[in-house]
């Protein structure tokens, strides 16, 4: 599958649209839109490609990664999929927004389908493998498109860094172990598409990321 990236909100959060050109189905991952201008960006892309959104997935339930869920539900009738272990965060998304001083009051996350390690999400002829990478939050997941050769890492792994572990349910050792065992074992040329900042590759992170080199 192909993938497109959009960067939204004060956190510079990356929203991804993965799509299968053969069937025109797509999945929207971590929608971070805060207003109609943001929404117009992503809708224009979806319409220009003639895509049909069939999944809404949150890599984890921090406010910057779920704040656009309500727009996607209203536009496409999709409810979020994600880990049950982050449900306590999604239920408190408005408290999270208030803690960061945000005026936007996002929709409380009601997960429709629980995703667990080893699950596969089908998007047309494509597949996203669900990899549990806890530590930034208890229910953080990464999404791996083996055929496409890319990995959407949420806030687990960034170019040259890893996610913070000082938020509720975070744990540094758990995160480092999960990245080592689940992500850095993928092929070196796998493109890393993180929740914030520029893309990288697994090989580059193995050699240059200070947490792993
Ligand atoms: Zn996060």
Boltz pocket constraint, residues with backbone or C-beta under 6 A from the ligand:
constraints:
  - pocket:
      binder: B
      contacts: [[A, 60], [A, 62], [A, 65], [A, 136], [A, 155]]
      max_distance: 6.0
